[in-house]
Amino acid sequence: MAHRCLVCAPLVAKSVEDMVAKMGQAKAAGADLVELRVDHIEGFKAEADLPTLLDARTLPAIVTYRPTWEGGEYIGDEAPRLQALHLAADLGADFVDVELQCATDFIAARKSKSSSSATKFIVSNHNYHFTPSEEELGALAAKVVATGADIVKLVTTAEDITDVGRVLKLQSRAQIPTITLVMGPKGLISRILAPKFGGFLTFGTLASGQESAPGQPTLADLINIYRIKQINADTKVYGIIGNPVGHSKGPLLHNPAFAETGHNAVYVPLLVDNLGEFLKVFDAPDFAGFSVTIPFKEDAIILADEVSPLAKDIGAVNTLVRKSDGRYMGYNTDCDGALSAIEDGLRARGLATSEGSPLAGKTFVVIGAGGAGKALAFGAKVRGATVIVVNRNFQRAYELAKSCGAIAFPLEELANLPASPGMVLANSTSVGMHPNVSASPLLDKEALRKYDLVFDAVYNPLETRLLREAKEMGAVVVSGIEMFIRQAIGQFELFTDGPAPRELMRSIIEGFH
């Protein structure tokens, strides 16, 4: 049976008592083993402290006494440090971590001893600056194996997310138990996807701020959000591509939806610098689809092999799905997400005049000419609305209007537009978004009286000043949260080619607020 990737909690504590307490916390949090970073203990005395720590363990333990020259806290002579590691093995530590620089002599000395210890030796090498080439990584791994290591541990640093590709390739080809991890925010997926590529273990901290290396996620995130204990070689990988991407709620939404629908899949944040390079490196079929956010929606339309007609019109792709032949199809779910919410709002108002779209024949005013403005303008035009685009920069409004058969006005004319039955106002700008909650794109509240429905793409806060004042003026209001919910459902259904657990996804998103 294939080895299941273990989840290890690195324990950093200033006292033995605190480290013992943290062992219990790690077990309760779902860790499979702990790493005792004894170099963090102040005044550490191996003869007294190691027996206490090892007797108190409730999980298998790695003893690590990391020197400063390998990124640890220990300052001092090598002899007492190595002596402490020998003692850990004599006392029956499950694993002892030894740095490559001193591993050959250390393991030879162990083998010359007639010890009954079953301790396994992890031989580690850390590069805190970059990730070497594929050839250099292979040579480094061979060097570690030559020491007599039971387990190889190679840790590098991601300057670009594509660095992770080289490390995962090495991991997938490993002949003996191997730990390969890539530090830093761009290396996060190496930690989450370790089980998929056959990693011996991955690290998860007890809490944010207790990392023993840059970029370690928490145990809670690994186990509860990414469901790391369910990830295996067949798991499909989806994710959100953006820069920045740390704020994304996508993993909190799509991972429970995969679990609910029984899909063997994981959804991860992907901090990307160059979309083309990323797609080239992560080209295996199991990298099956991506949500695309700022600043890559325009790049995605160029890089997709095929693009839906609507996404082509809008000029932006927010979803990439890998087809069975390996080609990428690009879609835009922002448009249908927003427009379907607006249509439902008009139906609720009793303004659906026919079996077609309730927007047919209505005046649809879009504030803003960026990506979201484009999606709203094209979507409304396709549904038969008369579209008016207003923007602070009139030239941009004019260009968007020209491209979709709409009318352009400067923003200062917004309050003077003539009223018509069933008129809709849609704000696509970030005006009114947290923390600037007192701002509104339409400062003349009375001018809102002419609209039957007002939509705001902003969803933090849920009720913007624009929506609050529109409601006071008697309009139906639709929050940007509806667009977010519906575009995410649209993406999930494109990813899985099946129905999304709509109620679950809705309740999760509403729970964010």
C-alpha positions as CSV (number, residue, x, y, z in Angstrom):
1,M,0.0,0.0,0.0
2,A,1.3,3.5,-0.8
3,H,2.5,5.6,2.1
4,R,0.1,8.3,3.1
5,C,1.7,11.7,3.4
6,L,2.0,12.6,7.0
7,V,1.0,16.0,8.4
8,C,3.7,17.2,10.8
9,A,3.3,20.1,13.3
10,P,6.7,21.9,13.8
11,L,6.8,22.9,17.5
12,V,8.7,26.1,18.3
13,A,8.7,26.9,22.1
14,K,11.0,28.7,24.5
15,S,10.5,26.1,27.3
16,V,10.3,22.3,27.6
17,E,6.9,22.7,29.4
18,D,5.5,24.8,26.6
19,M,6.7,22.3,24.0
20,V,5.1,19.4,25.9
21,A,1.8,21.4,26.0
22,K,2.0,22.0,22.3
23,M,2.4,18.3,21.6
24,G,-1.1,17.8,23.1
25,Q,-2.4,20.6,21.0
26,A,-0.9,19.2,17.8
27,K,-2.6,15.8,18.4
28,A,-5.9,17.5,19.1
29,A,-5.6,19.5,15.9
30,G,-5.1,16.3,13.8
31,A,-1.3,16.2,13.3
32,D,0.2,12.7,12.6
33,L,3.6,13.6,14.1
34,V,5.5,16.5,15.6
35,E,8.9,18.1,15.0
36,L,10.6,19.1,18.2
37,R,12.6,22.2,17.3
38,V,14.8,22.0,20.4
39,D,17.0,24.8,19.0
40,H,14.2,27.2,20.0
41,I,14.3,26.1,23.7
42,E,16.1,28.7,25.8
43,G,18.9,27.1,27.9
44,F,18.3,23.7,26.3
45,K,20.1,20.8,28.2
46,A,20.0,17.7,26.1
47,E,20.6,15.2,28.9
48,A,17.8,16.6,31.0
49,D,15.3,17.9,28.4
50,L,15.3,15.2,25.7
51,P,14.1,12.4,28.0
52,T,11.4,14.7,29.3
53,L,10.2,15.6,25.8
54,L,10.4,12.1,24.4
55,D,8.7,10.5,27.4
56,A,5.8,13.0,27.1
57,R,5.2,12.4,23.4
58,T,1.7,11.4,22.3
59,L,2.6,11.3,18.7
60,P,5.8,10.2,16.8
61,A,8.4,12.9,17.0
62,I,11.2,14.3,14.8
63,V,14.1,15.8,16.9
64,T,15.7,18.7,15.1
65,Y,18.5,20.8,16.5
66,R,19.0,23.3,13.7
67,P,22.1,25.5,13.7
68,T,22.0,29.1,12.5
69,W,24.1,28.1,9.4
70,E,21.1,26.0,8.2
71,G,18.4,28.6,9.2
72,G,17.9,27.5,12.8
73,E,18.5,29.1,16.2
74,Y,21.4,27.0,17.6
75,I,24.7,29.0,18.0
76,G,27.7,27.1,19.3
77,D,30.1,24.3,18.7
78,E,29.0,21.3,16.6
79,A,30.2,18.6,19.0
80,P,27.5,19.2,21.7
81,R,24.8,19.6,19.0
82,L,25.7,16.4,17.3
83,Q,26.0,14.7,20.7
84,A,22.4,15.8,21.5
85,L,21.2,14.2,18.2
86,H,23.0,10.9,19.0
87,L,21.3,11.0,22.4
88,A,17.9,11.6,20.8
89,A,18.4,8.4,18.7
90,D,19.7,6.4,21.7
91,L,16.5,7.5,23.6
92,G,14.3,6.1,20.8
93,A,13.2,9.3,18.9
94,D,11.2,8.2,16.0
95,F,13.1,10.5,13.6
96,V,16.2,12.6,13.9
97,D,16.9,15.4,11.4
98,V,20.6,15.8,10.4
99,E,21.8,18.5,8.0
100,L,23.5,17.3,4.8
101,Q,26.7,19.1,5.7
102,C,27.4,16.8,8.6
103,A,25.3,13.8,7.8
104,T,27.8,11.4,6.2
105,D,30.0,11.3,9.4
106,F,27.0,11.3,11.7
107,I,25.3,8.3,10.0
108,A,28.6,6.4,9.7
109,A,29.1,6.9,13.5
110,R,25.6,5.7,14.2
111,K,26.1,2.6,12.1
112,S,29.4,1.8,13.9
113,K,27.5,1.8,17.2
114,S,25.7,-1.4,18.1
115,S,22.4,0.4,18.9
116,S,19.0,-1.2,19.1
117,S,17.4,2.1,18.2
118,A,14.8,2.1,15.4
119,T,15.3,5.8,14.8
120,K,15.0,6.9,11.1
121,F,17.4,9.6,9.9
122,I,16.1,12.5,7.8
123,V,19.0,14.2,6.0
124,S,18.0,17.7,5.1
125,N,19.2,20.6,3.0
126,H,17.7,24.0,3.0
127,N,18.1,26.8,0.3
128,Y,16.8,30.1,1.7
129,H,17.5,32.0,-1.5
130,F,16.2,30.2,-4.6
131,T,15.3,26.9,-6.2
132,P,18.2,25.2,-8.2
133,S,17.8,23.8,-11.7
134,E,16.3,20.3,-12.3
135,E,19.8,18.9,-12.8
136,E,21.2,20.5,-9.6
137,L,18.2,19.2,-7.6
138,G,18.7,15.7,-8.9
139,A,22.4,15.9,-7.9
140,L,21.6,17.2,-4.5
141,A,19.1,14.4,-3.9
142,A,21.7,11.8,-4.9
143,K,24.2,13.4,-2.5
144,V,21.6,13.1,0.3
145,V,20.9,9.4,-0.5
146,A,24.6,8.7,-0.5
147,T,24.9,9.7,3.2
148,G,22.8,6.6,4.1
149,A,19.7,8.7,4.8
150,D,16.4,6.9,5.5
151,I,14.5,10.0,4.3
152,V,15.6,12.7,2.0
153,K,14.5,16.3,2.8
154,L,15.1,19.1,0.3
155,V,13.7,22.5,0.9
156,T,14.1,25.4,-1.5
157,T,12.7,29.0,-1.9
158,A,10.2,30.0,-4.6
159,E,11.2,33.2,-6.5
160,D,8.4,32.3,-8.9
161,I,5.6,29.7,-8.6
162,T,7.1,27.8,-11.6
163,D,10.0,26.8,-9.3
164,V,7.5,24.5,-7.5
165,G,7.2,22.5,-10.8
166,R,10.8,21.4,-10.7
167,V,10.5,20.3,-7.1
168,L,7.3,18.4,-7.6
169,K,8.8,16.6,-10.5
170,L,11.8,15.5,-8.3
171,Q,9.3,14.4,-5.6
172,S,7.2,12.3,-8.0
173,R,10.4,10.4,-9.2
174,A,11.8,9.8,-5.7
175,Q,12.9,6.2,-5.1
176,I,13.1,6.5,-1.3
177,P,10.9,8.4,1.2
178,T,11.4,12.1,0.3
179,I,10.2,15.4,1.6
180,T,10.4,18.3,-0.9
181,L,9.0,21.7,0.1
182,V,9.3,25.2,-1.4
183,M,9.3,28.1,1.1
184,G,7.6,31.5,0.7
185,P,4.1,32.5,-0.4
186,K,4.8,31.3,-4.0
187,G,5.7,27.9,-2.8
188,L,2.5,27.2,-0.8
189,I,1.2,24.6,-3.3
190,S,4.3,22.4,-2.7
191,R,3.0,22.0,0.9
192,I,-0.7,21.4,0.0
193,L,0.0,19.1,-2.9
194,A,2.7,17.0,-1.2
195,P,0.4,14.0,-0.9
196,K,-0.5,14.1,-4.6
197,F,3.2,13.8,-5.6
198,G,4.2,11.2,-3.0
199,G,5.7,13.4,-0.3
200,F,6.7,11.6,2.9
201,L,5.3,14.5,5.0
202,T,4.3,18.2,4.9
203,F,4.3,20.7,7.7
204,G,1.3,22.6,9.3
205,T,1.7,25.0,12.2
206,L,-0.4,25.1,15.3
207,A,-1.3,28.7,14.6
208,S,-0.4,31.6,12.4
209,G,2.9,33.1,13.7
210,Q,4.3,29.8,14.9
211,E,6.0,28.9,11.6
212,S,9.4,27.2,11.7
213,A,10.0,28.1,8.0
214,P,8.5,30.8,5.7
215,G,5.2,29.9,4.0
216,Q,4.0,27.1,6.3
217,P,0.2,27.0,6.4
218,T,-1.7,26.1,9.6
219,L,-2.8,22.6,10.5
220,A,-6.3,23.8,10.6
221,D,-6.1,25.1,7.0
222,L,-4.4,22.0,5.7
223,I,-6.8,19.6,7.3
224,N,-10.1,21.5,7.3
225,I,-9.9,23.8,4.2
226,Y,-7.6,21.8,1.8
227,R,-8.6,18.3,3.2
228,I,-5.0,17.2,2.9
229,K,-5.7,13.8,4.3
230,Q,-8.0,13.1,1.4
231,I,-5.5,14.2,-1.3
232,N,-3.9,11.4,-3.3
233,A,-2.2,10.8,-6.7
234,D,-5.6,11.0,-8.5
235,T,-6.7,14.3,-7.0
236,K,-7.5,17.0,-9.6
237,V,-6.1,20.5,-8.9
238,Y,-8.0,23.7,-9.4
239,G,-7.1,27.1,-8.1
240,I,-7.4,30.8,-8.3
241,I,-4.7,32.6,-10.3
242,G,-4.0,36.2,-9.4
243,N,-1.5,38.6,-7.9
244,P,-2.2,39.3,-5.1
245,V,-4.2,36.2,-4.2
246,G,-3.9,35.8,-0.4
247,H,-7.2,37.5,0.2
248,S,-9.2,35.1,-2.0
249,K,-12.2,33.3,-0.5
250,G,-12.1,30.8,-3.3
251,P,-10.5,27.9,-1.3
252,L,-13.1,28.4,1.5
253,L,-15.8,28.1,-1.1
254,H,-14.8,25.5,-3.7
255,N,-13.2,22.9,-1.3
256,P,-16.3,22.3,0.7
257,A,-18.3,22.2,-2.6
258,F,-15.9,19.5,-3.9
259,A,-16.4,17.5,-0.7
260,E,-20.2,17.9,-0.8
261,T,-20.4,16.6,-4.4
262,G,-17.9,13.8,-3.9
263,H,-15.2,15.2,-6.3
264,N,-11.6,14.1,-5.6
265,A,-10.3,17.6,-6.1
266,V,-8.6,20.5,-4.3
267,Y,-8.7,24.3,-4.9
268,V,-5.6,26.3,-4.1
269,P,-4.4,29.9,-4.2
270,L,-1.8,30.4,-7.0
271,L,0.3,33.5,-6.7
272,V,1.5,33.9,-10.3
273,D,3.8,36.4,-11.9
274,N,3.5,35.3,-15.6
275,L,0.3,33.4,-16.6
276,G,1.9,31.9,-19.8
277,E,4.9,30.5,-17.9
278,F,2.6,29.1,-15.2
279,L,0.4,27.3,-17.8
280,K,3.4,25.9,-19.6
281,V,5.0,24.4,-16.4
282,F,1.8,23.1,-14.8
283,D,0.6,21.3,-17.9
284,A,-0.3,17.9,-16.5
285,P,-3.9,16.9,-17.1
286,D,-4.7,16.9,-13.4
287,F,-4.2,20.7,-13.3
288,A,-7.7,20.8,-14.5
289,G,-9.1,24.4,-14.3
290,F,-8.6,27.8,-12.8
291,S,-10.4,30.9,-11.7
292,V,-8.6,33.9,-13.1
293,T,-8.5,37.3,-11.3
294,I,-6.6,40.6,-11.5
295,P,-4.3,41.2,-13.3
296,F,-4.7,38.2,-15.7
297,K,-8.2,38.3,-17.1
298,E,-7.0,39.9,-20.4
299,D,-3.9,37.6,-20.6
300,A,-6.2,34.6,-20.2
301,I,-8.1,35.4,-23.3
302,I,-4.9,35.4,-25.4
303,L,-3.6,32.2,-23.8
304,A,-6.8,30.1,-23.9
305,D,-6.9,27.8,-26.9
306,E,-10.6,28.6,-27.4
307,V,-12.8,31.3,-25.9
308,S,-16.6,31.4,-25.5
309,P,-18.2,34.1,-27.8
310,L,-19.3,36.1,-24.7
311,A,-15.8,36.2,-23.2
312,K,-14.4,37.2,-26.6
313,D,-16.9,40.1,-26.8
314,I,-16.1,41.2,-23.2
315,G,-12.4,40.8,-23.8
316,A,-11.8,39.1,-20.4
317,V,-11.7,35.5,-19.2
318,N,-12.3,34.6,-15.5
319,T,-12.4,30.8,-15.9
320,L,-10.0,28.4,-17.7
321,V,-11.0,24.8,-18.0
322,R,-8.8,22.1,-19.4
323,K,-10.6,19.9,-21.9
324,S,-9.9,16.1,-22.3
325,D,-7.6,16.9,-25.2
326,G,-5.4,19.1,-23.0
327,R,-6.6,22.4,-24.6
328,Y,-7.8,25.3,-22.4
329,M,-11.3,26.7,-22.9
330,G,-11.8,30.3,-21.6
331,Y,-15.1,31.5,-20.2
332,N,-16.5,34.6,-18.4
333,T,-18.9,33.8,-15.5
334,D,-18.9,37.4,-14.1
335,C,-21.3,38.5,-16.8
336,D,-24.0,35.8,-16.3
337,G,-23.5,36.0,-12.6
338,A,-24.4,39.8,-12.5
339,L,-27.0,39.8,-15.2
340,S,-29.0,36.8,-13.9
341,A,-29.1,38.5,-10.4
342,I,-30.4,41.7,-12.0
343,E,-33.0,39.8,-14.1
344,D,-34.3,38.0,-10.9
345,G,-34.5,41.4,-9.2
346,L,-36.7,42.8,-12.1
347,R,-38.9,39.7,-12.0
348,A,-39.4,40.2,-8.3
349,R,-40.5,43.8,-9.1
350,G,-43.0,42.4,-11.6
351,L,-41.1,44.0,-14.5
352,A,-40.7,40.9,-16.7
353,T,-42.7,41.7,-19.8
354,S,-42.2,38.5,-21.8
355,E,-40.7,35.0,-21.7
356,G,-37.4,36.5,-22.7
357,S,-35.1,38.5,-20.6
358,P,-36.8,41.2,-18.4
359,L,-34.0,43.5,-19.5
360,A,-35.3,43.5,-23.1
361,G,-36.3,47.0,-24.1
362,K,-35.2,48.5,-20.7
363,T,-32.6,51.3,-20.3
364,F,-29.5,49.9,-18.6
365,V,-27.0,52.4,-17.2
366,V,-23.5,51.2,-16.4
367,I,-21.1,53.3,-14.3
368,G,-17.5,52.4,-15.2
369,A,-15.8,51.1,-18.3
370,G,-13.3,48.6,-16.8
371,G,-13.6,44.8,-16.9
372,A,-16.8,44.5,-14.8
373,G,-18.3,47.4,-16.7
374,K,-17.6,45.6,-20.0
375,A,-19.2,42.4,-18.7
376,L,-22.3,44.3,-17.6
377,A,-22.6,46.3,-20.8
378,F,-22.2,43.4,-23.2
379,G,-24.4,41.1,-21.1
380,A,-27.2,43.7,-21.0
381,K,-26.9,44.4,-24.7
382,V,-27.2,40.7,-25.6
383,R,-30.3,40.6,-23.5
384,G,-31.9,43.4,-25.6
385,A,-31.4,46.4,-23.3
386,T,-30.6,49.9,-24.4
387,V,-27.2,50.4,-22.8
388,I,-25.7,53.7,-21.6
389,V,-22.1,53.8,-20.4
390,V,-21.0,56.6,-18.1
391,N,-17.4,57.0,-16.9
392,R,-15.2,59.6,-15.3
393,N,-12.8,59.2,-18.3
394,F,-15.3,59.8,-21.2
395,Q,-12.9,58.4,-23.8
396,R,-13.0,55.0,-22.1
397,A,-16.8,55.2,-21.9
398,Y,-17.0,56.1,-25.6
399,E,-14.7,53.1,-26.6
400,L,-16.7,50.6,-24.6
401,A,-20.0,52.0,-25.9
402,K,-18.7,51.8,-29.5
403,S,-17.6,48.2,-29.1
404,C,-21.0,47.0,-27.8
405,G,-23.5,49.3,-29.6
406,A,-24.2,51.4,-26.5
407,I,-24.4,55.2,-25.9
408,A,-21.7,57.0,-23.9
409,F,-22.0,59.9,-21.5
410,P,-19.6,61.7,-19.1
411,L,-20.1,60.8,-15.4
412,E,-21.3,64.4,-14.6
413,E,-24.3,63.8,-16.9
414,L,-25.5,60.8,-14.9
415,A,-27.9,62.7,-12.7
416,N,-29.5,64.3,-15.9
417,L,-30.4,61.1,-17.8
418,P,-34.1,60.9,-18.8
419,A,-36.2,58.4,-16.9
420,S,-37.8,55.4,-18.6
421,P,-39.9,52.5,-17.2
422,G,-37.9,49.6,-15.7
423,M,-34.7,51.6,-15.8
424,V,-31.6,49.9,-14.3
425,L,-28.4,51.4,-12.8
426,A,-25.4,49.2,-12.4
427,N,-22.2,50.4,-10.6
428,S,-19.1,48.4,-11.8
429,T,-16.6,50.6,-10.1
430,S,-15.0,50.2,-6.6
431,V,-16.5,53.4,-5.3
432,G,-18.1,52.7,-1.9
433,M,-16.0,49.7,-1.2
434,H,-14.6,49.2,2.3
435,P,-12.9,51.2,3.9
436,N,-14.4,54.1,1.8
437,V,-18.0,53.2,2.8
438,S,-19.3,56.8,2.8
439,A,-18.5,57.2,-1.0
440,S,-21.1,56.8,-3.7
441,P,-20.8,57.0,-7.5
442,L,-24.1,59.0,-7.6
443,L,-24.1,61.7,-4.9
444,D,-27.5,63.2,-5.9
445,K,-29.8,60.8,-4.0
446,E,-32.8,62.2,-5.7
447,A,-31.4,61.1,-9.1
448,L,-31.9,57.5,-7.9
449,R,-35.7,57.9,-7.9
450,K,-35.9,57.2,-11.7
451,Y,-34.4,53.7,-11.3
452,D,-36.5,50.6,-10.7
453,L,-33.5,48.5,-9.9
454,V,-30.0,49.4,-8.7
455,F,-27.1,46.9,-8.7
456,D,-23.7,47.5,-7.1
457,A,-20.8,45.2,-7.9
458,V,-19.2,46.1,-4.6
459,Y,-19.9,43.5,-1.9
460,N,-17.9,44.7,1.0
461,P,-20.0,46.2,2.7
462,L,-23.0,44.1,1.7
463,E,-25.1,47.3,1.7
464,T,-23.2,50.2,0.1
465,R,-24.2,53.8,0.4
466,L,-25.5,53.6,-3.2
467,L,-27.8,50.6,-2.4
468,R,-29.0,52.1,0.9
469,E,-30.0,55.4,-0.8
470,A,-31.5,53.6,-3.8
471,K,-33.7,51.6,-1.4
472,E,-34.8,54.8,0.3
473,M,-35.8,56.1,-3.1
474,G,-38.0,53.0,-3.7
475,A,-35.7,50.9,-6.0
476,V,-35.1,47.1,-5.8
477,V,-31.5,46.7,-4.9
478,V,-29.1,43.8,-5.8
479,S,-25.8,43.5,-4.0
480,G,-22.5,42.5,-5.6
481,I,-22.6,39.4,-3.3
482,E,-25.2,37.9,-5.7
483,M,-22.8,38.4,-8.6
484,F,-20.0,36.8,-6.6
485,I,-22.1,33.8,-5.5
486,R,-23.4,33.2,-9.1
487,Q,-20.1,33.6,-10.9
488,A,-18.6,31.1,-8.4
489,I,-21.4,28.6,-9.0
490,G,-20.9,29.1,-12.7
491,Q,-17.2,28.3,-12.3
492,F,-17.8,25.2,-10.2
493,E,-20.2,23.8,-12.8
494,L,-17.7,24.4,-15.6
495,F,-15.0,22.7,-13.5
496,T,-17.0,19.7,-12.7
497,D,-19.4,19.5,-15.6
498,G,-22.2,18.9,-13.1
499,P,-24.5,20.8,-10.7
500,A,-23.0,22.9,-7.9
501,P,-24.2,22.6,-4.3
502,R,-25.9,26.0,-4.6
503,E,-27.3,26.3,-1.1
504,L,-24.1,25.3,0.5
505,M,-22.1,27.8,-1.6
506,R,-24.6,30.5,-0.9
507,S,-24.5,29.9,2.9
508,I,-20.7,29.8,2.9
509,I,-20.4,33.2,1.1
510,E,-23.1,34.8,3.2
511,G,-21.2,33.5,6.3
512,F,-18.2,35.6,5.2
513,H,-20.3,38.7,6.0
